[in-house]
Amino acid sequence: VGVFAAIYHPVGLAMVVEQAKATGTGMMIGINGIWGNLGVGSAALITGAVIDWLGWRWAFVLPGIASVLIGLAYWSFCRAEIQAANARGRPNVTVASAKAAAGGPSAERTALIRLTAIIFFTTAISSIIFQSTTYALPKVFEERLPDLAGTATKVGWFAFMVFAIASVAQLMVGRALDVYGPRLVFMVVAAIQVTFFSLMPGLRDIPALIVALGFMLGAFGQIPINDYMIGKMARSELRASIYGVRYFVSFIALAATMLLIAWVHKHWGFDVLFRILAGTAALIFLAVSLLPSRLPEPDASPAATGAVAKA
């Protein structure tokens, strides 16, 4: 299940970016992200209901049937386009990229290597923040909202409410990316995270709920930014591969994050975890401050694209 489910992020995001020319890359990635995070937020509620009504096996069967039907629908609607693309064939990406990298100015290659390093560094750090907040939030609410969420059901509903509201941040960030570019938007999102993570230690009930919504807006808002930068910088024939590497880095960070949450909570509690997350958000702020105000376009600079592929 995990192997086949892993197809979505590299392939699906490349498809979204490829079709986003008229609407705007940031906006389309933001819309895609909202649906994804609403799925994350509602997964526990839907899965619990299916288990109660039909049994645990149907919690696998029903999403599987839905996925197969969606795949068949995509193939049916886009069959002509897929056949035309297959008939054209794929370019020799390796040779073309090598020639571009060899023939381009060294300054452009250096800049693209720096950009690539920033993207993958912030991907790893952002994944730690996102996974820590999403996985820990129900437990945080259980501890910090005793007067508001006294039962497991109420904890689940409060978590779902925060996830649903915070997911809208992706749409706002997506639109801002198309207007202002990634450097300014990423710095604002990182600053929001630093602020709200620093405020969270010691809070309970209503203040804790408000601040949690604030840092979740930052955690969800950062999701489209790296995908936007990859979509703008990479050639279409390389985009899915680069997204694959990006999500490989993300899921490696996820594995480390689960251990981090358990270890920190056991020894020091959530206050220390929030301070650690504030520090990691500050690292993101410093890293993205090194981004150029405008990203290079792959079509405008073949040498730059070759440098991305080589990096």
Salt bridges, closest charged atoms under 4 A:
GLU18 OE1 - ARG239 NH1 2.94
GLU142 OE2 - LYS139 NZ 3.92
GLU143 OE2 - HIS265 NE2 2.69
ASP227 OD1 - ARG246 NE 2.69
ASP271 OD1 - ARG144 NH2 2.55
GLU297 OE2 - LYS232 NZ 3.68
